[in-house]
């Protein structure tokens, strides 16, 4: 009750002040337009005496501005204390417009008094009155303005903005990306500091979100500048390869030993080195052959990833592994190449099994096939063999055979004595064929680089789901101590689930320490939002009735970066989180920012880019191009090698008394 009485008392005071203000305006008009009132007989002697006394004692009318200023001050004070009913239709524009009109009419109309008296008095009274009314309206409207920012921030941007890292933190391994982020109603400059790239990085984003342009390209450039050896899977060859090649030309002095740039490219043998991923020197156990066969077959048959362990999945893998290991132990591995394995697999299965089972280390390995062969289950055996033959037959290509049978370099890319930057190029039009061969390079590299005492290295895979990377989850989990940084780019978690299976996909998602995401939608956006956590946010509610307005402000935990924000990110904007080190703590690990890219600099670099040079020339002394001739000759030579091996091995078995039982079985068949 006491509060209500106080409010009523305050309202009376405000009303009194406004009445005094109006009275002063009327006194002003009476004094300065006295002739107008006198002609109409509207003057009074008493009023004249009172106003004359005010003027003599306080010089109230010495200047026309004195009474006007005094009247406006009283009006302003009365409006400040007024508690009007709030109205959402009243805006600052309306208030400012009324105030401007009133101010001009009320204070800048003195020149009207210089006009002829009748006209001067009329217009002076009119403008002064209108000006005062406009000023009063501005004051009353300001007291009724809906003082809330609910409609000013309909997308809750201010509530969902947060302080981000503004300090540049560098070390010998770090990748640092400049950013701009919105916080406290302004844009701020910041940094994303990947101080520990060895805890692996995922870069997500729908096509066109800028993941390669803003992040992966920077990874390549900065890690070359810091002396990393590098393996790059270039899905759209030669986008990433050209960047790596040109940057290495500028920064090769950053390495203690100058690295060599190598390329694997099945489309153009002129721009490709030759490398045998089944080099026998790097295969120490039959399990290595199994890993290679596993990678090849799962890249050719993606649906098998979900069926690992099934009989008709494991059988062709075992058969191919046995063939690879046979070529490893035959003639000291002279013919141990992937093309030789394909050709041997496509020969008569009776000859192949006779030869393979003549080796004791392979006899038990091939027991699933031998049981079917010896038991007369020809349909089953044909099915097992066809599961390996049919997909591998798609890979029979002279150019692919050419690239995979040479030995220009070894795959130990982080060898401190011979560091390498290796780019392998795929082709979207021939993805299904090339991915199997390139997957073989991947699996061999994973084993060779994940060793102690090697040079710091980086594995960059753009468009990861286009290739099956055997052992990737294990590489992420264990390679940190061996200074191997993994950066994986793909579009969506669902894409990874489809091509790698739920279990392996979850392991990859949950073991990665650094994550970037451009625009993604659906379950991926929800998963990321949950990963970034929640924060206290303000909530404001307002109730308006005829006589009063009530506002309440509360706080509640809500998503720091909602899924809806992630699904509508602008190109070049990314959300994510980074990891830190014991000696380099990052307080603000989560970010939601635009990655700043110097477009002008990149455009200039692109203009001055050198094309990757031709590696091998097939031009002979006469100027003729012999590429097709040499590649076809290599293709035929591989076929002759396999025919020769079969003939020699069958003759050996025939002449060996201990192996006569194999010959007899074949004769019975």
C-alpha positions as CSV (number, residue, x, y, z in Angstrom):
1,X,0.0,0.0,0.0
2,X,2.9,2.4,0.9
3,X,4.3,1.8,-2.6
4,X,1.0,2.6,-4.3
5,X,0.8,5.9,-2.3
6,X,4.3,6.8,-3.3
7,X,3.5,6.2,-7.0
8,X,0.4,8.3,-6.7
9,X,2.4,11.1,-5.0
10,X,5.0,11.0,-7.7
11,X,2.3,11.2,-10.5
12,X,0.9,14.3,-8.9
13,X,4.3,16.0,-8.8
14,X,4.9,15.2,-12.4
15,X,1.5,16.5,-13.4
16,X,2.2,19.7,-11.4
17,X,5.5,20.2,-13.2
18,X,3.9,19.8,-16.6
19,X,1.2,22.3,-15.6
20,X,3.9,24.8,-14.6
21,X,5.7,24.2,-17.9
22,X,2.5,24.9,-19.9
23,X,1.9,28.0,-17.8
24,X,5.4,29.3,-18.5
25,X,4.7,28.8,-22.3
26,X,1.5,30.8,-22.0
27,X,3.2,33.5,-20.1
28,X,5.9,33.7,-22.8
29,X,3.3,34.0,-25.5
30,X,1.3,36.7,-23.6
31,X,4.5,38.7,-23.1
32,X,6.0,38.5,-26.6
33,X,2.6,38.7,-28.4
34,X,1.0,41.3,-26.1
35,X,-0.2,43.4,-29.0
36,X,-2.2,40.4,-30.3
37,X,-4.0,39.9,-27.0
38,X,-4.5,43.7,-26.3
39,X,-6.3,44.3,-29.7
40,X,-8.8,41.6,-28.7
41,X,-9.2,42.8,-25.2
42,X,-7.7,39.7,-23.7
43,X,-5.3,41.5,-21.3
44,X,-5.6,42.0,-17.6
45,X,-3.9,44.6,-15.4
46,X,-3.2,42.1,-12.7
47,X,-1.4,39.7,-15.1
48,X,0.6,42.6,-16.5
49,X,1.8,43.6,-13.0
50,X,2.7,40.0,-12.1
51,X,4.7,39.4,-15.3
52,X,6.4,42.9,-15.0
53,X,7.4,42.0,-11.5
54,X,8.9,38.7,-12.7
55,X,10.8,40.4,-15.4
56,X,12.2,43.2,-13.1
57,X,13.3,40.8,-10.3
58,X,14.4,37.7,-12.3
59,X,14.9,39.1,-15.9
60,X,12.6,36.3,-16.9
61,X,11.7,37.9,-20.2
62,X,15.1,39.5,-20.9
63,X,15.6,36.9,-23.7
64,X,12.9,34.8,-25.5
65,X,15.1,31.7,-24.9
66,X,15.0,31.9,-21.1
67,X,11.3,31.0,-20.7
68,X,11.4,28.4,-23.5
69,X,14.4,26.6,-22.0
70,X,12.8,26.7,-18.5
71,X,9.5,25.3,-19.9
72,X,11.2,22.5,-21.8
73,X,13.3,21.5,-18.7
74,X,10.2,21.2,-16.6
75,X,8.5,19.2,-19.4
76,X,11.4,16.8,-19.6
77,X,11.4,16.2,-15.9
78,X,7.7,15.6,-15.9
79,X,8.1,13.0,-18.7
80,X,11.0,11.2,-17.0
81,X,8.8,10.4,-14.0
82,X,5.8,9.4,-16.1
83,X,4.9,5.7,-16.1
84,X,3.0,5.3,-19.3
85,X,1.4,2.1,-20.8
86,X,4.0,0.5,-23.0
87,X,3.3,0.3,-26.7
88,X,5.2,-1.9,-29.1
89,X,4.2,0.3,-32.1
90,X,6.2,3.3,-30.7
91,X,9.7,3.4,-32.1
92,X,12.8,5.5,-31.6
93,X,12.2,6.9,-35.2
94,X,8.8,8.2,-34.2
95,X,10.2,9.8,-31.0
96,X,13.1,11.4,-32.8
97,X,10.9,12.7,-35.6
98,X,8.5,14.4,-33.1
99,X,11.4,15.8,-31.1
100,X,13.1,17.2,-34.1
101,X,9.9,18.9,-35.4
102,X,9.1,20.3,-32.0
103,X,12.6,21.5,-31.3
104,X,12.8,23.4,-34.6
105,X,9.3,25.0,-34.3
106,X,9.7,25.9,-30.6
107,X,13.3,27.3,-30.6
108,X,13.8,28.6,-34.1
109,X,10.7,30.7,-34.7
110,X,11.9,34.0,-33.2
111,X,12.6,35.5,-36.7
112,X,8.8,35.4,-37.3
113,X,8.4,38.4,-34.9
114,X,10.1,40.6,-37.5
115,X,7.2,40.2,-39.9
116,X,4.2,42.6,-39.9
117,X,2.5,42.4,-36.4
118,X,-0.7,40.6,-37.2
119,X,1.0,37.9,-39.3
120,X,4.0,37.7,-36.9
121,X,1.9,37.2,-33.8
122,X,-0.4,34.6,-35.4
123,X,2.4,32.4,-36.8
124,X,4.6,32.8,-33.7
125,X,1.8,31.6,-31.5
126,X,1.0,28.7,-33.9
127,X,4.6,27.5,-34.3
128,X,5.3,27.8,-30.6
129,X,2.2,25.9,-29.7
130,X,2.8,23.1,-32.3
131,X,6.5,22.9,-31.2
132,X,5.6,22.5,-27.6
133,X,2.9,19.8,-28.4
134,X,5.5,17.9,-30.5
135,X,8.0,18.0,-27.7
136,X,5.4,16.8,-25.2
137,X,4.5,13.9,-27.6
138,X,8.2,12.9,-27.8
139,X,8.5,12.9,-24.0
140,X,5.2,11.0,-23.5
141,X,6.2,8.4,-26.2
142,X,9.6,7.9,-24.7
143,X,7.9,6.9,-21.4
144,X,5.7,4.5,-23.3
145,X,8.5,3.0,-25.3
146,X,8.7,-0.8,-25.0
147,X,12.2,-1.0,-23.4
148,X,13.2,-4.5,-24.6
149,X,15.6,-6.0,-27.2
150,X,13.5,-9.1,-27.8
151,X,12.5,-8.0,-31.3
152,X,16.0,-6.5,-32.0
153,X,17.6,-10.0,-31.8
154,X,15.0,-12.4,-33.1
155,X,17.7,-15.0,-34.0
156,X,19.2,-14.8,-30.5
157,X,22.6,-14.0,-32.0
158,X,23.8,-11.9,-29.0
159,X,22.9,-14.6,-26.5
160,X,24.6,-17.3,-28.5
161,X,27.8,-15.3,-29.1
162,X,30.7,-15.9,-26.8
163,X,34.3,-14.8,-26.2
164,X,36.8,-16.7,-28.3
165,X,40.6,-17.0,-28.5
166,X,42.2,-13.7,-29.5
167,X,45.9,-14.6,-28.8
168,X,48.1,-16.2,-31.4
169,X,49.7,-19.3,-29.9
170,X,52.4,-20.9,-32.0
171,X,54.9,-23.8,-31.7
172,X,57.0,-25.9,-34.1
173,X,54.0,-28.0,-35.0
174,X,51.0,-25.6,-34.8
175,X,48.6,-24.6,-37.5
176,X,47.1,-21.1,-36.9
177,X,44.1,-19.7,-38.6
178,X,43.1,-16.0,-38.3
179,X,39.4,-15.4,-37.6
180,X,36.6,-12.8,-37.1
181,X,34.0,-13.5,-34.5
182,X,30.9,-11.6,-33.3
183,X,30.7,-10.8,-29.6
184,X,29.1,-8.0,-27.5
185,X,27.6,-6.2,-30.6
186,X,30.8,-6.0,-32.6
187,X,33.2,-8.0,-34.7
188,X,36.5,-9.0,-33.1
189,X,39.7,-10.5,-34.5
190,X,40.8,-13.8,-33.2
191,X,42.8,-17.0,-33.8
192,X,42.1,-20.7,-34.0
193,X,45.3,-22.3,-32.7
194,X,45.8,-26.0,-33.4
195,X,48.8,-26.4,-31.2
196,X,48.6,-30.2,-31.2
197,X,47.8,-31.4,-34.7
198,X,48.9,-34.9,-33.7
199,X,45.6,-35.4,-31.9
200,X,44.0,-35.5,-35.4
201,X,41.7,-33.1,-37.1
202,X,38.3,-33.6,-38.8
203,X,37.0,-31.0,-41.3
204,X,33.3,-31.3,-42.0
205,X,31.1,-29.3,-44.4
206,X,28.6,-29.6,-47.3
207,X,30.0,-29.0,-50.8
208,X,30.9,-25.3,-51.1
209,X,31.2,-24.6,-47.4
210,X,34.9,-23.7,-47.8
211,X,36.5,-26.6,-46.0
212,X,39.3,-27.1,-48.5
213,X,39.8,-23.4,-49.4
214,X,39.9,-22.1,-45.8
215,X,41.3,-25.0,-43.8
216,X,42.9,-28.0,-45.7
217,X,44.9,-25.7,-48.0
218,X,46.2,-23.9,-44.9
219,X,47.1,-27.2,-43.3
220,X,49.2,-28.1,-46.3
221,X,50.9,-24.7,-46.6
222,X,51.7,-24.2,-42.9
223,X,52.9,-27.8,-42.3
224,X,55.3,-27.5,-45.3
225,X,56.6,-24.3,-43.8
226,X,57.3,-26.2,-40.6
227,X,59.2,-29.1,-42.2
228,X,56.6,-31.9,-42.2
229,X,56.9,-34.8,-44.6
230,X,53.4,-35.3,-46.1
231,X,51.0,-37.7,-47.7
232,X,48.1,-36.1,-49.5
233,X,45.1,-37.9,-51.0
234,X,43.9,-35.5,-53.7
235,X,40.5,-36.7,-54.8
236,X,40.1,-34.0,-57.5
237,X,43.7,-34.2,-58.8
238,X,45.6,-31.9,-59.1
239,X,44.0,-29.2,-56.8
240,X,45.8,-30.0,-53.6
241,X,48.9,-31.4,-55.4
242,X,49.6,-28.1,-57.2
243,X,49.3,-26.1,-53.9
244,X,51.8,-28.5,-52.2
245,X,54.2,-28.5,-55.1
246,X,54.4,-24.7,-55.4
247,X,54.6,-24.2,-51.7
248,X,57.4,-26.7,-51.4
249,X,59.3,-24.8,-54.1
250,X,59.2,-21.7,-51.9
251,X,59.9,-23.3,-48.6
252,X,62.2,-26.3,-49.2
253,X,64.9,-24.6,-47.1
254,X,62.8,-25.2,-44.0
255,X,63.8,-28.8,-44.1
256,X,67.1,-30.2,-42.8
257,X,67.1,-32.6,-45.7
258,X,65.4,-31.3,-48.8
259,X,62.3,-33.5,-49.4
260,X,61.4,-35.0,-52.8
261,X,58.1,-34.4,-54.4
262,X,56.3,-37.5,-55.7
263,X,53.0,-38.1,-57.5
264,X,50.9,-41.2,-58.1
265,X,48.5,-40.5,-61.0
266,X,46.9,-43.3,-63.0
267,X,45.3,-40.9,-65.6
268,X,48.5,-39.5,-67.0
269,X,51.7,-41.7,-66.7
270,X,53.7,-38.7,-67.9
271,X,52.9,-37.0,-64.6
272,X,53.3,-39.9,-62.3
273,X,56.1,-41.7,-60.6
274,X,56.0,-45.4,-60.3
275,X,55.8,-47.2,-57.0
276,X,55.1,-50.8,-55.9
277,X,52.9,-50.7,-52.8
278,X,53.6,-54.5,-52.3
279,X,57.3,-54.0,-52.1
280,X,58.6,-57.3,-50.6
281,X,61.2,-55.4,-48.5
282,X,58.4,-54.0,-46.4
283,X,56.4,-57.2,-46.0
284,X,57.7,-59.2,-43.1
285,X,54.7,-61.5,-42.3
286,X,51.7,-63.0,-44.1
287,X,49.6,-60.7,-42.0
288,X,51.0,-57.9,-44.2
289,X,49.7,-59.6,-47.3
290,X,46.3,-60.1,-45.6
291,X,46.1,-56.4,-44.7
292,X,46.9,-55.5,-48.3
293,X,44.2,-57.9,-49.7
294,X,41.7,-56.7,-47.1
295,X,42.2,-53.1,-48.2
296,X,41.9,-53.8,-51.9
297,X,38.8,-56.0,-51.6
298,X,36.9,-53.7,-49.3
299,X,37.6,-50.7,-51.5
300,X,36.2,-52.6,-54.4
301,X,33.2,-53.9,-52.5
302,X,32.1,-51.2,-50.0
303,X,29.1,-53.2,-48.9
304,X,31.6,-55.8,-47.5
305,X,32.7,-53.3,-44.8
306,X,29.4,-54.0,-43.0
307,X,29.8,-57.7,-43.4
308,X,33.3,-58.2,-42.2
309,X,33.8,-61.8,-41.0
310,X,31.3,-63.4,-43.3
311,X,32.4,-66.5,-45.2
312,X,32.0,-65.1,-48.7
313,X,33.7,-61.9,-47.6
314,X,36.7,-63.5,-46.0
315,X,37.3,-66.2,-48.6
316,X,38.3,-63.9,-51.5
317,X,40.4,-61.8,-49.2
318,X,42.3,-64.9,-48.0
319,X,42.8,-66.1,-51.5
320,X,44.2,-62.8,-52.6
321,X,46.4,-62.7,-49.5
322,X,47.8,-66.1,-50.3
323,X,48.6,-65.0,-53.8
324,X,50.4,-61.9,-52.6
325,X,52.4,-63.8,-50.1
326,X,53.3,-66.5,-52.7
327,X,54.7,-63.7,-54.9
328,X,56.6,-62.3,-51.9
329,X,58.4,-65.6,-51.3
330,X,58.8,-66.6,-54.9
331,X,62.2,-65.6,-56.5
332,X,62.9,-63.3,-53.5
333,X,59.9,-61.2,-54.3
334,X,61.0,-60.2,-57.8
335,X,57.4,-60.5,-59.1
336,X,55.6,-59.2,-55.9
337,X,53.4,-56.5,-57.4
338,X,49.7,-55.9,-57.4
339,X,49.4,-56.3,-61.2
340,X,51.1,-59.7,-61.0
341,X,48.7,-60.7,-58.2
342,X,45.7,-59.8,-60.4
343,X,47.0,-61.8,-63.4
344,X,47.8,-64.9,-61.3
345,X,44.4,-64.8,-59.7
346,X,42.8,-64.9,-63.2
347,X,44.5,-68.1,-64.3
348,X,43.0,-71.6,-64.0
349,X,42.1,-72.2,-60.4
350,X,43.4,-75.8,-60.6
351,X,46.9,-74.5,-61.5
352,X,46.7,-71.7,-58.9
353,X,45.7,-74.0,-56.1
354,X,48.2,-76.7,-57.1
355,X,51.0,-74.1,-56.9
356,X,49.9,-72.4,-53.7
357,X,49.3,-75.5,-51.7
358,X,52.7,-76.8,-52.6
359,X,54.0,-74.3,-50.1
360,X,53.6,-75.4,-46.5
361,X,53.0,-71.8,-45.2
362,X,50.0,-71.4,-47.5
363,X,48.5,-74.9,-47.3
364,X,46.6,-74.3,-44.1
365,X,45.8,-70.7,-45.1
366,X,43.9,-72.0,-48.1
367,X,41.9,-74.7,-46.2
368,X,38.5,-73.2,-47.0
369,X,39.2,-73.5,-50.7
370,X,40.9,-76.9,-50.4
371,X,38.0,-78.4,-48.6
372,X,35.6,-77.3,-51.4
373,X,38.1,-78.4,-54.1
374,X,38.7,-81.9,-52.6
375,X,35.1,-82.4,-51.6
376,X,33.9,-81.7,-55.1
377,X,31.9,-78.6,-54.1
378,X,32.6,-76.9,-57.4
379,X,29.7,-74.4,-57.1
380,X,31.0,-73.2,-53.8
381,X,34.5,-73.0,-55.0
382,X,33.5,-71.1,-58.1
383,X,31.6,-68.7,-56.0
384,X,34.5,-68.1,-53.7
385,X,36.9,-67.5,-56.6
386,X,34.4,-65.3,-58.5
387,X,34.1,-63.1,-55.5
388,X,37.7,-62.2,-55.9
389,X,38.1,-62.4,-59.7
390,X,35.1,-60.2,-60.7
391,X,35.9,-57.0,-58.8
392,X,39.7,-57.3,-59.4
393,X,39.1,-57.7,-63.2
394,X,37.8,-54.1,-63.2
395,X,41.3,-53.0,-62.3
396,X,43.1,-54.5,-65.3
397,X,44.5,-51.4,-66.9
398,X,47.8,-51.0,-68.7
399,X,48.4,-47.5,-67.2
400,X,47.6,-48.8,-63.7
401,X,49.9,-51.7,-64.2
402,X,52.6,-49.3,-65.3
403,X,52.4,-47.1,-62.3
404,X,52.2,-50.0,-59.8
405,X,55.2,-52.1,-61.1
406,X,58.0,-49.5,-60.8
407,X,60.2,-48.6,-57.9
408,X,61.0,-44.9,-58.2
409,X,60.6,-44.4,-54.4
410,X,59.6,-46.2,-51.2
411,X,56.6,-45.4,-49.1
412,X,58.5,-44.5,-45.9
413,X,57.7,-40.8,-46.5
414,X,58.9,-39.7,-43.0
415,X,62.4,-41.3,-43.3
416,X,64.6,-38.5,-41.9
417,X,67.3,-39.3,-44.5
418,X,64.9,-39.3,-47.4
419,X,61.8,-37.1,-46.5
420,X,59.0,-37.1,-49.1
421,X,55.9,-35.2,-50.0
422,X,53.6,-37.7,-51.8
423,X,50.4,-36.8,-53.5
424,X,48.2,-39.5,-54.8
425,X,45.5,-38.4,-57.3
426,X,42.1,-39.9,-57.8
427,X,39.5,-39.2,-60.5
428,X,35.8,-38.8,-59.6
429,X,34.9,-40.5,-62.9
430,X,37.0,-43.6,-62.1
431,X,36.7,-43.5,-58.4
432,X,35.6,-47.1,-57.9
433,X,38.7,-48.5,-59.8
434,X,41.4,-46.1,-58.5
435,X,40.3,-46.2,-54.9
436,X,41.2,-49.8,-54.4
437,X,44.8,-49.2,-55.8
438,X,45.2,-46.0,-53.8
439,X,43.8,-47.7,-50.7
440,X,46.7,-50.1,-51.0
441,X,49.1,-47.2,-50.8
442,X,47.3,-45.9,-47.8
443,X,47.5,-49.1,-45.9
444,X,51.2,-49.5,-46.5
445,X,51.9,-45.9,-45.6
446,X,50.0,-46.2,-42.3
447,X,52.3,-49.1,-41.2
448,X,55.5,-47.5,-42.4
449,X,55.1,-44.0,-40.9
450,X,53.7,-45.0,-37.5
451,X,57.2,-45.7,-36.1
452,X,59.4,-44.0,-33.5
453,X,62.4,-41.9,-34.5
454,X,61.0,-40.7,-37.8
455,X,60.4,-37.2,-39.1
456,X,57.2,-35.4,-38.1
457,X,54.7,-36.1,-40.8
458,X,51.2,-35.3,-41.9
459,X,48.5,-37.4,-43.5
460,X,45.9,-35.3,-45.3
461,X,42.8,-37.1,-46.7
462,X,40.3,-34.9,-48.5
463,X,36.9,-36.5,-49.2
464,X,37.7,-39.5,-47.0
465,X,34.6,-41.6,-47.8
466,X,35.7,-41.9,-51.4
467,X,38.4,-44.3,-50.2
468,X,38.6,-47.0,-47.6
469,X,41.6,-46.2,-45.3
470,X,42.3,-49.5,-43.5
471,X,43.7,-48.9,-40.0
472,X,42.7,-45.2,-39.9
473,X,41.1,-45.5,-36.4
474,X,44.3,-47.1,-35.1
475,X,46.5,-44.5,-36.7
476,X,44.6,-41.7,-35.0
477,X,44.7,-43.4,-31.6
478,X,48.4,-44.4,-31.6
479,X,50.3,-42.1,-34.0
480,X,50.4,-39.0,-31.7
481,X,53.5,-40.2,-29.9
482,X,55.2,-40.8,-33.3
483,X,54.5,-37.2,-34.5
484,X,52.0,-38.2,-37.2
485,X,49.3,-35.5,-37.8
486,X,46.1,-36.7,-39.4
487,X,43.7,-34.3,-41.1
488,X,40.5,-35.8,-42.6
489,X,38.0,-33.9,-44.7
490,X,34.5,-35.1,-45.6
491,X,31.0,-33.8,-45.8
492,X,28.9,-35.5,-43.1
493,X,29.0,-38.1,-40.4
494,X,26.3,-40.1,-42.2
495,X,28.6,-40.3,-45.2
496,X,31.3,-41.8,-42.9
497,X,28.8,-44.2,-41.3
498,X,27.8,-45.5,-44.7
499,X,31.2,-46.1,-46.1
500,X,33.1,-47.1,-42.9
501,X,30.4,-48.8,-40.8
502,X,28.9,-47.5,-37.6
503,X,31.6,-48.9,-35.3
504,X,34.7,-47.6,-37.1
505,X,33.0,-44.3,-37.8
506,X,32.2,-43.8,-34.1
507,X,35.8,-44.5,-33.2
508,X,37.1,-42.0,-35.7
509,X,34.6,-39.3,-34.5
510,X,35.3,-39.9,-30.8
511,X,39.1,-40.1,-30.9
512,X,39.7,-36.9,-32.9
513,X,40.8,-33.9,-30.8
514,X,40.4,-31.0,-33.2
515,X,37.2,-30.5,-35.2
516,X,36.0,-28.0,-37.7
517,X,32.5,-27.9,-39.2
518,X,31.1,-25.7,-41.9
519,X,27.4,-26.0,-42.8
520,X,26.1,-29.5,-42.0
521,X,22.5,-30.6,-41.3
522,X,20.5,-33.3,-39.6
523,X,22.1,-35.7,-37.1
524,X,25.6,-34.3,-37.7
525,X,24.5,-30.8,-36.6
526,X,22.8,-32.2,-33.5
527,X,25.8,-34.3,-32.6
528,X,28.2,-31.3,-32.9
529,X,25.9,-29.1,-30.9
530,X,25.9,-31.6,-28.1
531,X,29.7,-31.8,-28.3
532,X,30.1,-28.1,-27.8
533,X,27.9,-28.2,-24.7
534,X,25.6,-25.7,-23.1
535,X,25.9,-22.2,-21.5
536,X,23.7,-20.0,-19.3
537,X,21.6,-17.7,-21.5
538,X,19.2,-14.9,-20.6
539,X,15.5,-15.3,-21.3
540,X,13.1,-12.3,-21.1
541,X,9.3,-12.3,-20.9
542,X,7.0,-9.3,-21.0
543,X,3.3,-8.8,-20.1
544,X,1.5,-5.6,-21.2
545,X,-1.9,-4.6,-19.9
546,X,-4.0,-1.3,-20.0
547,X,-2.3,0.3,-17.1
548,X,1.1,-1.4,-16.7
549,X,3.9,-3.5,-18.2
550,X,5.8,-6.2,-16.3
551,X,9.1,-7.6,-17.5
552,X,10.9,-10.7,-16.1
553,X,14.4,-11.9,-16.9
554,X,15.6,-15.4,-16.2
555,X,18.6,-17.6,-17.1
556,X,18.6,-21.2,-18.3
557,X,21.1,-23.7,-19.8
558,X,20.9,-23.8,-23.5
559,X,23.1,-25.0,-26.4
560,X,26.1,-22.8,-26.9
561,X,25.9,-23.4,-30.7
562,X,22.5,-24.8,-31.6
563,X,22.1,-27.3,-34.5
564,X,20.0,-24.7,-36.3
565,X,23.0,-22.3,-36.4
566,X,25.3,-25.0,-37.7
567,X,22.9,-26.0,-40.4
568,X,22.7,-22.4,-41.7
569,X,26.4,-21.3,-41.5
570,X,27.6,-19.0,-44.3
571,X,30.4,-20.0,-46.6
572,X,33.7,-19.5,-44.8
573,X,32.2,-19.6,-41.3
574,X,33.1,-22.6,-39.1
575,X,32.3,-23.9,-35.7
576,X,34.5,-26.3,-33.8
577,X,36.8,-27.1,-30.9
578,X,40.6,-27.5,-30.6
579,X,42.8,-29.4,-28.1
580,X,45.7,-27.9,-26.1
581,X,48.9,-29.1,-24.5
582,X,50.3,-29.2,-21.0
583,X,52.5,-26.2,-21.7
584,X,50.1,-24.3,-23.9
585,X,46.7,-24.0,-22.3
586,X,43.9,-22.6,-24.5
587,X,41.1,-21.1,-22.4
588,X,38.7,-20.7,-25.2
589,X,38.7,-24.0,-27.1
590,X,35.4,-23.6,-28.8
591,X,34.9,-21.3,-31.7
592,X,32.2,-20.0,-34.0
593,X,33.9,-17.6,-36.4
594,X,34.7,-16.7,-40.0
595,X,38.2,-17.9,-41.0
596,X,39.9,-15.0,-42.6
597,X,41.4,-15.8,-46.0
598,X,43.4,-13.3,-48.0
599,X,41.7,-13.7,-51.3
600,X,43.9,-11.2,-53.1
601,X,47.0,-13.0,-52.0
602,X,45.6,-16.4,-53.1
603,X,44.6,-15.0,-56.4
604,X,48.1,-13.7,-57.0
605,X,49.6,-17.0,-55.9
606,X,47.3,-18.8,-58.3
607,X,48.4,-16.6,-61.2
608,X,52.1,-17.3,-60.5
609,X,51.6,-21.0,-59.8
610,X,53.8,-23.4,-61.8
611,X,52.2,-26.5,-63.2
612,X,53.5,-29.8,-61.9
613,X,56.2,-30.7,-64.4
614,X,56.2,-33.8,-66.7
615,X,58.0,-36.5,-64.8
616,X,58.6,-39.0,-67.5
617,X,58.9,-38.4,-71.2
618,X,58.1,-41.2,-73.7
619,X,59.6,-39.3,-76.6
620,X,62.4,-41.3,-78.4
621,X,65.3,-39.9,-80.3
622,X,63.2,-39.6,-83.5
623,X,60.6,-37.4,-81.7
624,X,58.0,-40.1,-81.7
625,X,55.7,-40.6,-78.6
626,X,56.1,-44.2,-77.4
627,X,54.0,-43.9,-74.3
628,X,51.3,-46.4,-75.4
629,X,53.9,-48.7,-76.8
630,X,56.0,-48.8,-73.6
631,X,52.9,-49.2,-71.3
632,X,51.5,-52.0,-73.5
633,X,54.8,-53.7,-73.5
634,X,54.9,-53.6,-69.7
635,X,51.4,-54.9,-69.6
636,X,52.3,-57.9,-71.8
637,X,55.5,-58.5,-69.9
638,X,53.5,-58.9,-66.7
639,X,51.3,-61.5,-68.4
640,X,54.3,-63.4,-69.7
641,X,55.8,-63.3,-66.2
642,X,52.8,-65.1,-64.7
643,X,52.6,-67.7,-67.5
644,X,56.3,-68.4,-66.9
645,X,55.8,-68.7,-63.2
646,X,53.0,-71.2,-63.6
647,X,55.0,-73.3,-66.0
648,X,58.1,-73.4,-63.8
649,X,56.1,-74.1,-60.7
650,X,54.0,-76.9,-62.3
651,X,57.2,-78.5,-63.6
652,X,58.8,-78.2,-60.2
653,X,55.8,-79.9,-58.6
654,X,55.8,-82.6,-61.2
655,X,59.5,-83.4,-60.6
656,X,59.3,-83.4,-56.8
657,X,58.3,-86.8,-55.4
658,X,57.0,-85.2,-52.3
659,X,54.5,-83.2,-54.3
660,X,53.3,-85.9,-56.6
661,X,50.0,-86.2,-54.7
662,X,49.1,-82.7,-55.9
663,X,49.7,-83.8,-59.5
664,X,47.6,-86.9,-59.0
665,X,44.7,-84.9,-57.6
666,X,44.8,-82.6,-60.6
667,X,44.8,-85.5,-63.0
668,X,41.8,-87.1,-61.2
669,X,39.9,-83.8,-61.5
